[in-house]
């Protein structure tokens, strides 16, 4: 009866009648396990109407009432699509905490079906109901999921996570470009993957230095497609090379590319991006200096970084606090010492190595003395 009545929703004369019919069907189907899928579809329709009317908060609350992950008879694609719709509405109403909780219900591995899973799904076809005709395919859902995650991470300026999300889109795009041929990611006059790869490069540079960032940076540099956008290949090489970067020259070279991101898919890099980019260049320069110097004056360090003494000390202190660098500042003397912290094993190993070197020196000295005495004995005998 519910299924039959649902067919009349699109035939209703006005929106008020449509909402009244949907709410009546919701009341009838509430708490009945055998019409749970129909109820979920009804609520999705009601949320769409409320969103069109501008009531995003009401639409989000409406969608959150349904926990589709517990529906055994619902198709996997329809479940994922429903959860992603919940996430989107939470992001639209700026409820980022709830959006994160809901996004965790979707496992990224579920977007790739193995042969075993395909076999299982064929066996369960008789139990699982076919998805609604408007439900996207798995590759499309994968793209929607990562685009929503980019929106979430952009709120907290988590550049590395944004980069990983773009990488997931890029990998799928390169693997099967036909899946994305009709999407909004397409750009006239250039391949679809170009703006995605540009974003990956920018977010890798904007991400704070850590082992994960370093690993992704090197793997991206090895990508053959990067050679097709030489400006960004040069950018990554600049960050990987252990040399001091002059900020004024760097910004002059890349400011145009940076500003162009506004007109590309994904939009601008963020309000704080330019400021964070300068911060990353300073951090890179401090790390480079720490590789070449064990001790350096603050004045000389400020000259190399093109900063004032106060700014240099501030950035250095921040890096030490975040454990990105180990250094000690002698403020009265104005000297910075870059030292590496050693644990008990390192101390013991260095002690053992020093003892070994000492014994080698003693042995060599004994050998030299013995050699000298033998030579002198021979000369005495000759005389």
C-alpha positions, 0 to 999 in steps of 0.5 A: 500500500505504501509503495502504491501511494508513493507513486502518487507523490509526483502527481500531487497538485502543489508542494503543501499536498506533497508534503502532507502525503509524504508526512502521512506515509512516514507516519504509517511506515514508522517503526515497520521494518518491512517498509524501512527502505520506503521510509528512507526514500520518503524522508530523502524526498521530504528533505529535498523539498525543505532544502529547496524552500531554504530550510537547510537545518530542517532538511538536515534534522529530517535526514538524521532521523534515519540510520540506513547503515542498519538496513539489511535489505538496502543496496550498498550504493543507496546506503552510501548515497543516503549517508553522503546526503546527510554529510552534505546537509551537515556541511551546508548548515556548518555542523562540522562535528556531526558531518565528521561522525556521519562520514566515518560510517562510510568506509573508503574501501567500500568504493572498490569491489573485489571479486569475492565481494562481487560474488557475495553481492550476486548471492545476496541479490534475492535479499537486497532490493534494487537501488532507486533509479536516481542513485549514483554509481560507485565511482560517482559516489567515490568522487562525491565522498572525497569532494565532501571530505575536502570541504570538511578538511578545508574548514580546519585547514588540514592541507595534507588530508585535503591533498590525500582526498585529491589524490584519491580523485586523481588516481580514479581519474587517471585509472578510468577517465571515462567515469568522469567525462561528464563531471564538473571536474572537466576543464575546457582546453586541458585534460581533466586531471591537470587541475587536480594534480595542481591542487595536489602540488599546492596542498603538498607544499602547504602541508606541514613537514612530516614523514607522510608529507615527505613520502607523498611529495616524493611519490608525486614527483615520480608521477610521469604526468607531472612533467606535463605541467613543468611549473609545478614539477619545478615547485616540488623539486624546489621544496625537495632540494635542500637549499634556501628559498628566497621568498620574494623571488619565489612569490614573484614566480608563483603568485600568478599560478596561485591566483589562477586556482580561483578559476579552476575546479575546487576553487581558491586554496583558502583565505589563509593559504598565502600566509601558510605558504610563506610559513612553510617556506620559512620552515623549509629554510630553517630545516635546510640551515639546520642540516648545514650548520651545527651552530649559527648566530641569530643575526646570520640566520635572520639574514638567510631567512630574510626576516627580523630577529624577532620573527626568526626567533618566533618561527624557530621556537614554534618549530621546536615546540611542534618537535619538527626541529631540535635546537637551543637558543643562547639569547645573551650570546645570540647563538642557535645550536642545532642538536639532535636528541639521543636516546639511551640506545644511541648514547650506548652505540656512540660510546661503543663506537668511541671505545672501538676507535680508541682501541684501534688507535692504541693498537696502531700506536703499539704497532708503530712503537714496535716497528720503530724499536725494531728499526733502531735495533737493526741500525745499532747492530750494523754500527 
